[in-house]
Amino acid sequence: MPKISGFQFKRPQQLAALLLLMLIVQCLWVFHRQTLTSRDYDFARCGREMWEKPDPLAGYFTTCGNIHDGTLGYRVAGLPLSLQRVLAGQDADTSTWEMRHELSYTLLLLHSGFLLTGILLGGALWWVTRRLYGNTGGFIALAFYCFCPPVIHACTYPNNEILTAFGLFASIYTAIGVAHAMQGPPRKWRSRIVLLTLTLAFTAASHVAAFLLALLLAIGFMAYLAVGRRAYIVPIMMTATVGTLLLLFASYDFSPDAFSYFFRSGAGRIWFSLQPGREWVLTFSHSAVTLAAASALMLYLPTRRSRYFGNTVPLLLALLFFTLITPGISSEPTLWALPFLLTFIAGVFADFLETRYRRVFLLVTGSLLILEAALSILSLP
């Protein structure tokens, strides 16, 4: 595994920033073509009430109905508008509709948090794949990500799905990082445990079912990796879970009645079906990623050099989330699966780009990336 320590802004970081800039440009193009919808107003109203009204039971919890999937998406949508209102000295009763007429960039403010989350997820994907597979793997994963139509769509409308995708990906790989750190001195564990707590809280505030899965998967991977240190897993995860619930309680404005709905809602129910994955694979705009995944799988199965922990984990997680459904609420687990699928693709392709067939795989990889970019641009409004 390539050893990459510290942060520097050299050629690899510059190229990664350029790819993320391309994602931003595509999203800005979509913003330019968008108009505000009823969903935008719903998220904006609920989000502003969360930030601007001290009592949740007198605010968002009643006027917006019971929030099933999590408060974070509403808070992300409402925060820029609330900040703008405070900075501009506007009245607290100024509605989002009135702000729309006063500000030409209301839509950009409303969607900026989701775009930022998409950028953070791209950065996390690049960071993980680069550490696992080197610069080649990092750029393959990030290039597919930045020209992926589902990602661009999720970055340009208010939703909890892109938040959940980021939280899940960050939580699971942070848990794996904690397990590796447990082989060293305890002083190196603390920062990673704090980061694990924050990522789990981010996931919990986005989606109940995703939090439960992240917690179980984190414990499972830590138990597998922390050989000789498994006795520490229970106190570490108890600390992270308590910290997560405290931060989640804060997201409900420390209201016990509102917080209790996190446990009473049906959003935590999960089941499995092949239908979501089948529909995703058959979508034309996803064909480049589908071809890349099929190629990576055909190379992974018969080749021993590709069947190791770093490649197997993202494959198993992608398969899990592609078959996951949440009967209690509408969600998009296929988007949650996407970063793991791209990690798997990047790992297998990076392995084979180090073999004597490098030129052939370089041509295949380049062709798939060009196809992905073309499909992305064609799918823009």
Helices and strands as residue ranges (DSSP letters): H 11-33, H 38-52, G 56-58, H 60-63, H 72-88, H 96-102, H 106-146, H 149-154, H 161-181, G 186-188, H 190-206, H 208-225, G 230-232, H 233-251, H 256-264, G 266-268, E 271-272, H 275-281, G 284-286, H 287-300, G 304-306, H 309-322, E 324-325, H 333-352, H 358-379
